[in-house]
Amino acid sequence: MKQDFDIQGMSCAACSSRIEKNVAQMSGVRSVSVNLLTNHMQVDYDEKMLNPQNIIDCVVKVGYGATLFHAEKKQKVVKENESLDLKKRFIASLCFMLPLFYISMGHMIGLPLPVILVGHENALIFAFTQFLLCLGIMLINKKYFISGFKALLHGASNMDSLIAIGSMASFVYGIYAIYMLGYGLGHMDMEIVERYHMELYFEGAAMILTLITLGKYLEAKSKGKTSEAIEKLMNLTPKKALLWVDGKEEEVFVEDVRQGDLLVLKPGMSVPVDGIVV
């Protein structure tokens, strides 16, 4: 039988390919198709050997989420909620991102900073303020780290893995710089303080996450519109056909039409399948 599933957590073609490969290896699966655009998977399997929960468990094991396919209206709500969540995360990230950039980059174009953040003697306050602002953005966008590192543990890195590694590298180096600033101030070694004062890179980690969230929000909006257009096109396809059997018309589902069947086309009807006019 054929079963449709909604897939959660896919971010690139590598994700859909990974899911297809693992599900296809299950005993009893005849074919599997994963659509990244619609976050949808269709599996043709032997119901005597497998059930939907077995397939869902396989997808979860790979590092993604799966549920039985929602009705059209419910699926639309899910996509809208996903888009709204990304929008909220971007706005929240921006609230931390703007002051972080002002503190870390403002002095480069002559913008004034609070006295408490100016000078080598206040280097730890300067650094720790950036650390807290960056940490806020990382917590808001923790999904990238959960999904990215989970995929890495399963030996299937994806785009979230690159995002997580890139931003985490900047963040960890920033923490290292804070320790070096503390060491320099503690030992009155201003050369160390001067070196690491402007080598924090918390703004780099924050910018990666903020811009990626904006990109994903725009992508979700675009995918939603594209999916809606595809659904409208699919709805134009006739669901039933008139089969000519023993001199009589019989209404059947298009899926039940077989090669060699004779169909009746009446004025105004849409052509349900490809064929030859006889």
Disulfide bonds with the S-S distance in Angstrom:
none
